[in-house]
Amino acid sequence: MPNYSESERTDLVFRALAESRRRAMVARLAVGPATVSELATGVSLPTVLQHLGVLEDAGIVTTSKLGRTRTVSLVPGALDGAATWLAAQRTPAERQADRLAAHLEGDTP
């Protein structure tokens, strides 16, 4: 993967995860590595390969080939930047909701 800034890597991850089939692949791979054939269940092989290419370009997955079998694995920590960004966005909103709840509870007889 090219040398991207943290912000650029986070953008790539969000773009890659914007598609539901890719999110499903990531969810499956969170359980453990899978072959391309396993990931292709119910989906055409060219479609799976295209989605895997996007996930690889974003640095989310890596593939290895042994003989004729291609195995896909999640890259440890690949989603950390996106998770950190999301957590930072939730915190102010949660504080605002807490303040609103406290205000409403104070106004309730």
DSSP file (Angstrom, degrees, kcal/mol; ACC not computed):
  #  RESIDUE AA STRUCTURE BP1 BP2  ACC     N-H-->O    O-->H-N    N-H-->O    O-->H-N    TCO  KAPPA ALPHA  PHI   PSI    X-CA   Y-CA   Z-CA
    1    1 A M              0   0    0      0, 0.0    56,-0.1     0, 0.0    57,-0.1   0.000 360.0 360.0 360.0 136.0    0.0    0.0    0.0
    2    2 A P        -     0   0    0      0, 0.0     2,-1.5     0, 0.0     0, 0.0  -0.105 360.0 -88.8 -59.3 165.7    1.4    3.5   -0.8
    3    3 A N        +     0   0    0      0, 0.0     2,-0.2     0, 0.0     0, 0.0  -0.623  60.0 175.9 -82.2  89.5    2.4    5.7    2.0
    4    4 A Y        -     0   0    0     -2,-1.5     2,-0.1     1,-0.1     0, 0.0  -0.589  32.1-109.7 -92.6 154.8   -0.8    7.5    2.8
    5    5 A S     >  -     0   0    0     -2,-0.2     4,-2.5     1,-0.1     5,-0.2  -0.333  37.1-103.7 -71.3 165.7   -1.4   10.0    5.6
    6    6 A E  H  > S+     0   0    0      1,-0.2     4,-2.3     2,-0.2     5,-0.2   0.901 123.8  51.1 -58.7 -41.8   -3.6    8.9    8.5
    7    7 A S  H  > S+     0   0    0      1,-0.2     4,-2.2     2,-0.2    -1,-0.2   0.907 110.1  48.4 -63.4 -43.0   -6.5   10.9    7.1
    8    8 A E  H  > S+     0   0    0      2,-0.2     4,-2.3     1,-0.2    -2,-0.2   0.893 110.7  51.2 -65.5 -40.0   -6.2    9.4    3.6
    9    9 A R  H  X S+     0   0    0     -4,-2.5     4,-2.2     2,-0.2    -2,-0.2   0.911 109.8  50.1 -62.8 -41.8   -6.1    5.9    5.0
   10   10 A T  H  X S+     0   0    0     -4,-2.3     4,-2.5     1,-0.2    -2,-0.2   0.908 109.3  51.5 -63.5 -41.5   -9.2    6.6    7.0
   11   11 A D  H  X S+     0   0    0     -4,-2.2     4,-2.5     1,-0.2    -2,-0.2   0.920 109.6  50.1 -59.7 -44.2  -10.9    7.9    3.9
   12   12 A L  H  X S+     0   0    0     -4,-2.3     4,-2.5     2,-0.2    -2,-0.2   0.899 110.1  50.3 -61.6 -41.3  -10.0    4.8    2.0
   13   13 A V  H  X S+     0   0    0     -4,-2.2     4,-2.3     2,-0.2    -2,-0.2   0.937 111.3  47.5 -63.7 -46.9  -11.4    2.6    4.8
   14   14 A F  H  < S+     0   0    0     -4,-2.5     4,-0.5     1,-0.2    -2,-0.2   0.904 112.3  49.9 -63.1 -40.1  -14.7    4.4    4.8
   15   15 A R  H >< S+     0   0    0     -4,-2.5     3,-1.0     1,-0.2     4,-0.2   0.923 111.9  48.5 -62.4 -42.7  -15.0    4.3    1.0
   16   16 A A  H >< S+     0   0    0     -4,-2.5     3,-0.8     1,-0.2    -2,-0.2   0.877 112.8  47.3 -65.1 -37.2  -14.3    0.5    1.1
   17   17 A L  T 3< S+     0   0    0     -4,-2.3    -1,-0.2     1,-0.2    -2,-0.2   0.436  87.3  88.8 -85.7   1.4  -16.8   -0.1    3.8
   18   18 A A  T <  S+     0   0    0     -3,-1.0     2,-0.4    -4,-0.5    -1,-0.2   0.650  76.8  75.0 -72.1 -14.0  -19.5    2.0    2.1
   19   19 A E  S <> S-     0   0    0     -3,-0.8     4,-2.0    -4,-0.2     3,-0.3  -0.861  77.6-140.4-106.2 132.2  -20.7   -1.1    0.2
   20   20 A S  H  > S+     0   0    0     -2,-0.4     4,-2.3     1,-0.2     5,-0.1   0.833  99.5  54.5 -63.6 -35.6  -22.7   -3.8    2.0
   21   21 A R  H  > S+     0   0    0      2,-0.2     4,-2.1     1,-0.2    -1,-0.2   0.897 109.1  48.8 -66.2 -37.8  -21.0   -6.8    0.4
   22   22 A R  H  > S+     0   0    0     -3,-0.3     4,-2.4     2,-0.2    -2,-0.2   0.904 110.3  51.0 -68.2 -38.9  -17.6   -5.6    1.4
   23   23 A R  H  X S+     0   0    0     -4,-2.0     4,-2.6     1,-0.2    -2,-0.2   0.905 109.3  51.7 -62.3 -39.4  -18.9   -5.0    5.0
   24   24 A A  H  X S+     0   0    0     -4,-2.3     4,-2.3     2,-0.2    -2,-0.2   0.895 109.1  50.2 -63.6 -39.4  -20.2   -8.6    5.0
   25   25 A M  H  X S+     0   0    0     -4,-2.1     4,-2.7     2,-0.2    -2,-0.2   0.924 110.8  48.8 -63.6 -44.0  -16.8   -9.9    3.8
   26   26 A V  H  X S+     0   0    0     -4,-2.4     4,-1.4     1,-0.2    -2,-0.2   0.915 110.6  51.2 -62.8 -42.1  -15.1   -7.9    6.6
   27   27 A A  H  X S+     0   0    0     -4,-2.6     4,-0.5     1,-0.2    -1,-0.2   0.911 111.7  47.1 -61.4 -42.0  -17.6   -9.3    9.2
   28   28 A R  H >X S+     0   0    0     -4,-2.3     3,-1.2     1,-0.2     4,-0.6   0.917 111.5  50.7 -64.3 -42.9  -16.9  -12.9    7.9
   29   29 A L  H 3< S+     0   0    0     -4,-2.7    45,-0.4     1,-0.3    -1,-0.2   0.702  95.0  71.5 -71.5 -18.7  -13.1  -12.3    8.0
   30   30 A A  H 3< S+     0   0    0     -4,-1.4    -1,-0.3     1,-0.2    -2,-0.2   0.780  96.1  54.0 -64.8 -24.8  -13.4  -11.0   11.6
   31   31 A V  H << S-     0   0    0     -3,-1.2    -1,-0.2    -4,-0.5    -2,-0.2   0.813 130.9 -67.8 -75.4 -32.1  -14.1  -14.7   12.5
   32   32 A G  S  < S-     0   0    0     -4,-0.6    -1,-0.3    -3,-0.2    40,-0.1  -0.866  70.2 -42.6 158.1 170.4  -10.9  -15.8   10.8
   33   33 A P        -     0   0    0      0, 0.0     2,-0.3     0, 0.0    40,-0.2  -0.153  53.8-169.5 -57.8 153.8   -9.3  -16.2    7.4
   34   34 A A  E     -A   72   0A   0     38,-2.1    38,-3.6    -3,-0.0     2,-0.1  -0.980  22.4-112.1-143.0 153.7  -11.4  -17.5    4.5
   35   35 A T  E  >  -A   71   0A   0     -2,-0.3     4,-2.0    36,-0.3    36,-0.2  -0.457  32.7-113.0 -79.1 160.5  -10.7  -18.7    1.0
   36   36 A V  H  > S+     0   0    0     34,-2.0     4,-1.4     1,-0.2    -1,-0.1   0.895 119.6  56.1 -59.4 -39.4  -11.9  -16.6   -2.0
   37   37 A S  H  4 S+     0   0    0     33,-0.3    -1,-0.2     1,-0.2     4,-0.2   0.895 105.4  50.6 -60.5 -40.7  -14.3  -19.5   -2.8
   38   38 A E  H >4 S+     0   0    0      1,-0.2     3,-1.1     2,-0.2    -1,-0.2   0.898 111.4  48.0 -64.0 -39.7  -15.8  -19.3    0.7
   39   39 A L  H 3< S+     0   0    0     -4,-2.0    -1,-0.2     1,-0.2    -2,-0.2   0.738 104.6  62.4 -71.5 -22.0  -16.3  -15.6    0.3
   40   40 A A  T ><  +     0   0    0     -4,-1.4     3,-2.6    -5,-0.2    -1,-0.2   0.400  68.3 133.9 -86.5   3.2  -17.9  -16.1   -3.1
   41   41 A T  T <  S-     0   0    0     -3,-1.1     3,-0.1     1,-0.3    -3,-0.1  -0.368  86.1  -0.3 -58.1 118.4  -20.8  -18.2   -1.8
   42   42 A G  T 3  S+     0   0    0     -2,-0.2     2,-0.3     1,-0.2    -1,-0.3   0.460 122.7  84.9  82.1   1.1  -23.9  -16.7   -3.5
   43   43 A V  S <  S-     0   0    0     -3,-2.6    -1,-0.2     3,-0.0     2,-0.0  -0.969  86.4-100.0-134.2 147.8  -21.9  -14.1   -5.4
   44   44 A S     >  -     0   0    0     -2,-0.3     4,-2.1     1,-0.1     3,-0.2  -0.369  29.8-122.7 -67.7 147.4  -20.1  -14.3   -8.7
   45   45 A L  H  > S+     0   0    0      1,-0.2     4,-2.7     2,-0.2     5,-0.2   0.897 110.9  53.9 -58.5 -44.5  -16.3  -14.8   -8.5
   46   46 A P  H  > S+     0   0    0      0, 0.0     4,-2.0     0, 0.0    -1,-0.2   0.890 108.8  50.4 -59.2 -36.9  -15.6  -11.7  -10.5
   47   47 A T  H  > S+     0   0    0     -3,-0.2     4,-2.4     2,-0.2    -2,-0.2   0.933 111.3  47.7 -64.8 -45.3  -17.7   -9.6   -8.2
   48   48 A V  H  X S+     0   0    0     -4,-2.1     4,-2.8     1,-0.2     5,-0.2   0.916 111.1  51.0 -61.9 -43.6  -15.9  -11.0   -5.1
   49   49 A L  H  X S+     0   0    0     -4,-2.7     4,-2.0     2,-0.2    -1,-0.2   0.881 109.5  50.7 -63.3 -37.7  -12.5  -10.4   -6.7
   50   50 A Q  H  X S+     0   0    0     -4,-2.0     4,-1.7    -5,-0.2    -1,-0.2   0.939 112.3  46.3 -64.2 -46.2  -13.5   -6.8   -7.4
   51   51 A H  H  X S+     0   0    0     -4,-2.4     4,-2.4     1,-0.2    -2,-0.2   0.903 110.9  52.4 -63.6 -41.0  -14.6   -6.2   -3.8
   52   52 A L  H  X S+     0   0    0     -4,-2.8     4,-2.8     1,-0.2    -1,-0.2   0.880 105.4  56.0 -62.7 -36.7  -11.5   -7.8   -2.5
   53   53 A G  H  X S+     0   0    0     -4,-2.0     4,-2.6     2,-0.2    -1,-0.2   0.908 108.1  47.3 -60.5 -42.3   -9.4   -5.5   -4.7
   54   54 A V  H  X S+     0   0    0     -4,-1.7     4,-1.6     2,-0.2    -2,-0.2   0.923 113.3  48.2 -64.7 -44.2  -11.1   -2.5   -3.1
   55   55 A L  H  <>S+     0   0    0     -4,-2.4     5,-2.5     1,-0.2     6,-0.9   0.880 113.2  48.1 -64.9 -37.9  -10.5   -3.9    0.4
   56   56 A E  H ><5S+     0   0    0     -4,-2.8     3,-1.6     1,-0.2    -2,-0.2   0.923 108.8  53.0 -66.9 -44.2   -6.9   -4.7   -0.4
   57   57 A D  H 3<5S+     0   0    0     -4,-2.6    -1,-0.2     1,-0.3    -2,-0.2   0.830 108.8  51.0 -60.2 -31.8   -6.3   -1.2   -1.8
   58   58 A A  T 3<5S-     0   0    0     -4,-1.6    -1,-0.3    -5,-0.2    -2,-0.2   0.523 115.6-118.6 -82.3  -5.9   -7.7    0.2    1.5
   59   59 A G  T < 5S+     0   0    0     -3,-1.6    -3,-0.2    -4,-0.3    -2,-0.1   0.686  81.9 118.4  78.2  18.4   -5.3   -1.9    3.5
   60   60 A I  S   <S+     0   0    0     -5,-2.5    15,-3.0    -6,-0.2     2,-0.3   0.846  74.3  24.7 -85.9 -36.7   -8.2   -3.8    5.2
   61   61 A V  E     -B   74   0A   0     -6,-0.9     2,-0.3    13,-0.3    13,-0.2  -0.863  61.0-158.2-126.8 161.4   -7.4   -7.3    3.9
   62   62 A T  E     -B   73   0A   0     11,-2.6    11,-2.7    -2,-0.3     2,-0.4  -0.969  11.6-149.3-132.8 151.2   -4.4   -9.2    2.7
   63   63 A T  E     -B   72   0A   0     -2,-0.3     2,-0.3     9,-0.2     9,-0.2  -0.917   9.0-171.2-122.7 150.4   -4.3  -12.3    0.5
   64   64 A S  E     -B   71   0A   0      7,-2.4     7,-3.2    -2,-0.4     2,-0.5  -0.984  12.7-144.9-135.7 149.1   -1.9  -15.2    0.3
   65   65 A K  E     +B   70   0A   0     -2,-0.3     2,-0.5     5,-0.2     5,-0.2  -0.959  15.9 177.5-121.2 129.4   -1.8  -18.0   -2.3
   66   66 A L  E >  S-B   69   0A   0      3,-2.7     3,-1.9    -2,-0.5     2,-0.4  -0.947  70.6 -46.8-128.6 108.4   -0.8  -21.5   -1.6
   67   67 A G  T 3  S-     0   0    0     -2,-0.5     0, 0.0     1,-0.3     0, 0.0  -0.548 123.0 -23.2  66.6-124.2   -1.1  -23.7   -4.7
   68   68 A R  T 3  S+     0   0    0     -2,-0.4     2,-0.5    -3,-0.1    -1,-0.3   0.387 118.9  96.2 -98.1   2.4   -4.5  -22.9   -6.2
   69   69 A T  E <   - B   0  66A   0     -3,-1.9    -3,-2.7   -34,-0.0     2,-0.6  -0.830  55.7-162.2-101.8 125.4   -6.0  -21.7   -3.0
   70   70 A R  E     - B   0  65A   0     -2,-0.5   -34,-2.0    -5,-0.2     2,-0.4  -0.926  10.5-161.1-106.5 121.0   -6.1  -18.0   -2.3
   71   71 A T  E     -AB  35  64A   0     -7,-3.2    -7,-2.4    -2,-0.6     2,-0.4  -0.844   2.2-153.0-107.3 138.7   -6.7  -17.1    1.4
   72   72 A V  E     +AB  34  63A   0    -38,-3.6   -38,-2.1    -2,-0.4     2,-0.3  -0.905  15.5 177.4-113.2 136.6   -8.0  -13.7    2.6
   73   73 A S  E     - B   0  62A   0    -11,-2.7   -11,-2.6    -2,-0.4     2,-0.2  -0.967  32.2-108.6-135.3 151.5   -7.2  -12.3    6.1
   74   74 A L  E     - B   0  61A   0    -45,-0.4   -13,-0.3    -2,-0.3   -14,-0.1  -0.543  34.4-120.3 -72.7 145.2   -8.0   -9.1    7.9
   75   75 A V    >   -     0   0    0    -15,-3.0     3,-2.2    -2,-0.2     4,-0.3  -0.796  35.0-112.3 -85.3 121.3   -5.0   -6.8    8.4
   76   76 A P  T 3  S+     0   0    0      0, 0.0    -1,-0.0     0, 0.0   -15,-0.0  -0.295  98.3   7.8 -56.4 131.9   -4.6   -6.3   12.2
   77   77 A G  T >  S+     0   0    0      1,-0.1     3,-1.3     3,-0.0     4,-0.5   0.458  88.0 126.6  79.6   1.2   -5.4   -2.7   13.2
   78   78 A A  T <  S+     0   0    0     -3,-2.2     4,-0.3     1,-0.3     3,-0.2   0.789  77.3  42.9 -64.2 -26.9   -6.6   -1.7    9.7
   79   79 A L  T 3> S+     0   0    0     -4,-0.3     4,-2.5     1,-0.2    -1,-0.3   0.432  87.4  95.8 -97.4   0.2   -9.9   -0.4   11.0
   80   80 A D  H <> S+     0   0    0     -3,-1.3     4,-2.7     1,-0.2     5,-0.2   0.894  81.4  51.6 -60.3 -43.8   -8.4    1.4   14.0
   81   81 A G  H  > S+     0   0    0     -4,-0.5     4,-2.1    -3,-0.2    -1,-0.2   0.915 113.2  44.7 -61.3 -43.6   -8.2    4.8   12.4
   82   82 A A  H  > S+     0   0    0     -4,-0.3     4,-2.6     2,-0.2    -1,-0.2   0.899 113.4  50.7 -66.8 -40.7  -11.8    4.7   11.3
   83   83 A A  H  X S+     0   0    0     -4,-2.5     4,-2.4     2,-0.2    -2,-0.2   0.898 110.3  49.6 -64.3 -40.3  -12.9    3.5   14.7
   84   84 A T  H  X S+     0   0    0     -4,-2.7     4,-2.2     2,-0.2    -1,-0.2   0.920 111.2  49.0 -63.5 -44.3  -11.0    6.3   16.4
   85   85 A W  H  X S+     0   0    0     -4,-2.1     4,-1.6    -5,-0.2    -2,-0.2   0.929 112.0  48.6 -61.9 -45.4  -12.6    8.9   14.2
   86   86 A L  H  X S+     0   0    0     -4,-2.6     4,-1.9     1,-0.2    -2,-0.2   0.907 110.4  51.1 -61.9 -42.1  -16.1    7.5   14.8
   87   87 A A  H  X S+     0   0    0     -4,-2.4     4,-1.8     1,-0.2    -1,-0.2   0.891 107.9  52.8 -62.8 -39.4  -15.5    7.5   18.6
   88   88 A A  H  < S+     0   0    0     -4,-2.2    -1,-0.2     1,-0.2    -2,-0.2   0.833 110.3  48.4 -65.7 -31.8  -14.3   11.1   18.5
   89   89 A Q  H  X S+     0   0    0     -4,-1.6     4,-0.9     1,-0.2    -1,-0.2   0.829 109.9  51.8 -77.4 -32.0  -17.5   12.1   16.7
   90   90 A R  H  X S+     0   0    0     -4,-1.9     4,-3.0     1,-0.2     5,-0.2   0.871  97.1  67.7 -71.1 -37.1  -19.8   10.2   19.1
   91   91 A T  H  X S+     0   0    0     -4,-1.8     4,-2.4     1,-0.2     5,-0.2   0.911 101.3  43.4 -57.2 -52.0  -18.4   11.8   22.2
   92   92 A P  H  > S+     0   0    0      0, 0.0     4,-2.3     0, 0.0    -1,-0.2   0.909 115.9  49.8 -61.1 -39.2  -19.6   15.4   21.7
   93   93 A A  H  X S+     0   0    0     -4,-0.9     4,-2.3     1,-0.2    -2,-0.2   0.902 110.8  49.4 -65.2 -40.2  -23.0   14.1   20.5
   94   94 A E  H  X S+     0   0    0     -4,-3.0     4,-2.5     2,-0.2    -1,-0.2   0.909 110.2  50.7 -65.5 -41.0  -23.3   11.8   23.6
   95   95 A R  H  X S+     0   0    0     -4,-2.4     4,-2.5    -5,-0.2    -2,-0.2   0.917 110.5  49.8 -61.7 -42.3  -22.4   14.7   25.9
   96   96 A Q  H  X S+     0   0    0     -4,-2.3     4,-2.4     1,-0.2    -2,-0.2   0.910 111.0  49.0 -63.2 -42.2  -25.0   16.9   24.3
   97   97 A A  H  X S+     0   0    0     -4,-2.3     4,-2.6     2,-0.2    -1,-0.2   0.891 110.4  51.4 -64.2 -39.2  -27.6   14.1   24.7
   98   98 A D  H  X S+     0   0    0     -4,-2.5     4,-2.5     2,-0.2    -2,-0.2   0.914 110.3  48.6 -63.4 -42.6  -26.6   13.8   28.4
   99   99 A R  H  X S+     0   0    0     -4,-2.5     4,-2.4     2,-0.2    -2,-0.2   0.907 112.2  48.9 -64.0 -41.2  -27.0   17.5   28.9
  100  100 A L  H  X S+     0   0    0     -4,-2.4     4,-2.8     2,-0.2    -2,-0.2   0.922 111.4  49.1 -64.2 -44.0  -30.4   17.5   27.2
  101  101 A A  H  X S+     0   0    0     -4,-2.6     4,-2.4     2,-0.2    -2,-0.2   0.912 111.9  48.7 -61.9 -42.8  -31.5   14.5   29.3
  102  102 A A  H  X S+     0   0    0     -4,-2.5     4,-1.9     2,-0.2    -1,-0.2   0.904 112.3  49.2 -64.0 -40.8  -30.4   16.2   32.5
  103  103 A H  H  X S+     0   0    0     -4,-2.4     4,-1.4     2,-0.2    -2,-0.2   0.932 112.5  47.0 -63.5 -46.0  -32.2   19.4   31.5
  104  104 A L  H  X S+     0   0    0     -4,-2.8     4,-0.8     1,-0.2    -2,-0.2   0.875 110.9  51.6 -65.9 -37.2  -35.4   17.5   30.7
  105  105 A E  H  < S+     0   0    0     -4,-2.4     3,-0.4     1,-0.2    -1,-0.2   0.864 108.2  52.6 -66.4 -35.0  -35.2   15.6   34.0
  106  106 A G  H  < S+     0   0    0     -4,-1.9    -1,-0.2     1,-0.2    -2,-0.2   0.804 109.4  49.2 -69.2 -29.1  -34.8   18.8   35.9
  107  107 A D  H  < S+     0   0    0     -4,-1.4    -1,-0.2    -5,-0.1    -2,-0.2   0.603  90.5  96.7 -84.5 -12.4  -37.9   20.3   34.2
  108  108 A T     <        0   0    0     -4,-0.8    -3,-0.0    -3,-0.4    -4,-0.0  -0.649 360.0 360.0 -82.2 128.6  -40.0   17.2   35.0
  109  109 A P              0   0    0      0, 0.0    -1,-0.1     0, 0.0    -4,-0.1   0.524 360.0 360.0 -66.2 360.0  -42.1   17.6   38.2
